[in-house]
Amino acid sequence: MLNVIQLMDDEGLGHCKRMVTFAKLISKTGDKIVFLISDKKKYQAKVLDHEELEFIEYDCSLGIEHTYSLVIKKRNNPNLRSWSIDTKRNCIKTLKFIKDQGVYIRLFDNSAPCRLLADENIYPTPLFDRGDLDWSNYKGKVLGGWEQVLLGEKIRSLKLIYDKTKRKNCVISFGGSDPQNLTLKTMELLSIHVDEVPIVVIVGANFRNTTNIFNFNEKIGNKFKLVIEPKNIDDYIASAKLLFTAVGLTIVEAIFLGISSVCISNHFKDKRDLERLKRFKNVFVFGDFKKLSYREQILLKVFRDTYGLPQ
């Protein structure tokens, strides 16, 4: 039996990473897996190549009928068990078509109306609350919470081997693309303390501001440790005494590892998750990225308190 995992062209590296974990769980049953990835998102191919997982590239603009026929053709008319999609889009047309083919549909982290067409909705986050959405007359499965969080084996093992008392690094990691340029803004803010605290900066595959990040670091004597598209990003996250990040998989991993974190939202849709993150005592919820221009001193206070530096 074949299970299709579709990644849309609007989702980031964290979505790809967690679906790799999900694929490995399915493969333990003996079923086959094939990923559908956007032909415009080359980092998805890089991740799947590294994990030695099979994938088919597709053109998102051609519609679900073309995408479905591509799978059938490439895999020689396979017996499909399930079709899983990780997206926040309201992809009603896609789900209706797949449902008409008699294929079991699994949706991840979707709050749009299309979720009611899926056979199973999974919310792989500790921030899940079923009461957030109206499930009236829905007959499928709704799963969420820590039991559904898709953490890789590496992160789980790091929790066992890392001594919290020996963590020293401050790590800046704003995902694979950092659409609001929060990496550079955080570097500029923390540069006054870069001689006192080792600061590691993770530069993702789809950063559009990489040149400015390199130029700024060079300007201050290359004192930040820049790490470009690391394959061992989990090791860097686990080494952090303090992590600056956005809403997504990384903040969930940090909570799991017991790492103190500063969460800055880079999307207006994060409002509900930001409120939920306030439940966790080791997460400082800064809020919307737009507040950076006038609340910088708050972040500096958190940083200095963490490292015992004078205010």
HELIX and SHEET records of a PDB file:
HELIX    1   1 LEU A   13  SER A   27  1                                  15    
HELIX    2   2 LYS A   42  HIS A   50  1                                   9    
HELIX    3   3 CYS A   60  LEU A   62  5                                   3    
HELIX    4   4 ILE A   64  LYS A   74  1                                  11    
HELIX    5   5 ILE A   92  ASP A  100  1                                   9    
HELIX    6   6 PRO A  113  LEU A  117  5                                   5    
HELIX    7   7 ARG A  130  ASP A  132  5                                   3    
HELIX    8   8 TRP A  146  GLN A  148  5                                   3    
HELIX    9   9 GLU A  153  ILE A  161  1                                   9    
HELIX   10  10 LYS A  164  LYS A  166  5                                   3    
HELIX   11  11 LEU A  182  LEU A  190  1                                   9    
HELIX   12  12 SER A  191  HIS A  193  5                                   3    
HELIX   13  13 THR A  210  LYS A  219  1                                  10    
HELIX   14  14 ILE A  233  ALA A  238  1                                   6    
HELIX   15  15 LEU A  249  LEU A  257  1                                   9    
HELIX   16  16 PHE A  268  ASP A  270  5                                   3    
HELIX   17  17 LYS A  271  LEU A  277  1                                   7    
HELIX   18  18 PHE A  289  SER A  293  5                                   5    
HELIX   19  19 GLU A  296  TYR A  307  1                                  12    
SHEET    1   A 7 PHE A  55  TYR A  58  0                                        
SHEET    2   A 7 LYS A  32  SER A  38  1                                        
SHEET    3   A 7 LEU A   2  LEU A   7  1                                        
SHEET    4   A 7 LEU A  80  ASP A  86  1                                        
SHEET    5   A 7 TYR A 104  PHE A 108  1                                        
SHEET    6   A 7 GLU A 120  TYR A 123  1                                        
SHEET    7   A 7 LYS A 141  GLY A 144  1                                        
SHEET    1   B 6 LYS A 225  ILE A 228  0                                        
SHEET    2   B 6 ILE A 199  VAL A 203  1                                        
SHEET    3   B 6 ASN A 169  SER A 173  1                                        
SHEET    4   B 6 ALA A 240  THR A 245  1                                        
SHEET    5   B 6 SER A 260  SER A 265  1                                        
SHEET    6   B 6 VAL A 283  ASP A 288  1                                        
END                                                                             
